[in-house]
Amino acid sequence: MARVTRSDLVAGDSTLGSTNQDPPSAWKVNKMTPPLAASAQQDDACTWQPSRQEWDAFVQRQLDELGLTYEELAGQAARRDFRSPEALVLWTMIG
């Protein structure tokens, strides 16, 4: 995996401040380029695959903490008007 340094990103003839020119080629990044580095924590990541009963219990606990029913949360999603960031996160997880 190639590492990109700061000097790789700054062209020798810097055109900072110029609005009439394209950015130096060193600034252009291929959108398909993978992340530069992964942390050691990502290498040791574990996944949890709950049973259907465990998942349903988790969702219900989260709804209870938010003081919502599934129907109320779905209504907020339909209106795209969530009462809290936590409600949006929960809908993203279960929607």
C-alpha positions in Angstrom: 0.0 0.0 0.0 1.5 3.3 -1.0 1.6 6.0 1.6 0.9 9.6 0.6 2.9 12.3 2.4 2.3 16.0 2.7 4.9 16.7 0.1 3.1 14.4 -2.3 0.0 16.7 -2.0 1.8 20.0 -2.4 3.1 20.8 -5.9 6.6 22.3 -6.2 5.2 25.3 -8.0 2.2 25.8 -5.7 -0.7 27.7 -7.2 -2.5 28.3 -4.0 -4.7 31.3 -4.3 -5.0 31.1 -8.1 -8.5 30.7 -9.3 -7.6 30.6 -13.0 -5.8 27.3 -13.0 -6.6 23.7 -12.4 -5.2 22.3 -9.1 -1.8 20.7 -9.4 -1.9 17.1 -10.6 -0.5 16.0 -7.2 -3.8 17.2 -5.6 -6.0 15.0 -7.8 -7.1 11.8 -6.1 -8.6 8.8 -7.9 -12.0 8.2 -6.3 -11.4 4.5 -6.3 -8.3 4.9 -4.1 -8.7 2.9 -0.9 -8.1 4.6 2.5 -4.5 5.3 3.1 -4.2 3.2 6.3 -6.3 1.1 8.6 -5.9 1.3 12.3 -4.9 -1.8 14.3 -8.4 -1.6 15.9 -10.0 -2.1 12.6 -7.9 -5.2 12.0 -9.3 -6.7 15.2 -12.9 -5.8 14.6 -15.5 -8.3 15.6 -19.0 -8.5 14.3 -22.1 -9.4 16.2 -24.8 -11.4 14.4 -27.8 -11.4 16.8 -30.6 -13.9 16.6 -34.0 -12.5 15.5 -35.1 -12.4 19.2 -32.0 -10.6 20.3 -32.4 -8.0 17.5 -36.0 -7.5 18.3 -35.2 -7.0 22.0 -32.5 -4.5 21.1 -34.8 -2.5 18.8 -37.5 -2.5 21.5 -35.1 -1.3 24.2 -33.9 1.6 21.9 -37.5 2.6 21.1 -38.4 2.5 24.8 -35.4 4.7 25.6 -36.6 7.2 22.9 -40.2 7.0 24.2 -41.4 6.0 20.7 -43.2 3.2 19.1 -42.0 1.7 15.8 -45.0 3.4 14.0 -44.1 6.8 15.5 -40.5 6.4 14.3 -41.6 5.3 10.9 -43.9 8.4 10.8 -40.9 10.6 11.6 -39.0 8.9 8.8 -41.8 9.4 6.3 -41.9 13.1 7.2 -38.0 13.2 7.3 -38.4 15.1 10.6 -36.8 13.1 13.4 -37.2 14.3 17.0 -33.6 13.5 17.8 -30.4 12.4 16.3 -30.8 9.1 18.1 -34.1 8.5 16.4 -32.4 9.1 13.0 -29.6 6.6 13.9 -32.1 4.0 15.1 -34.1 4.4 11.9 -30.9 4.1 9.8 -30.2 0.8 11.6 -33.6 -0.7 11.4 -35.3 1.1 8.5 
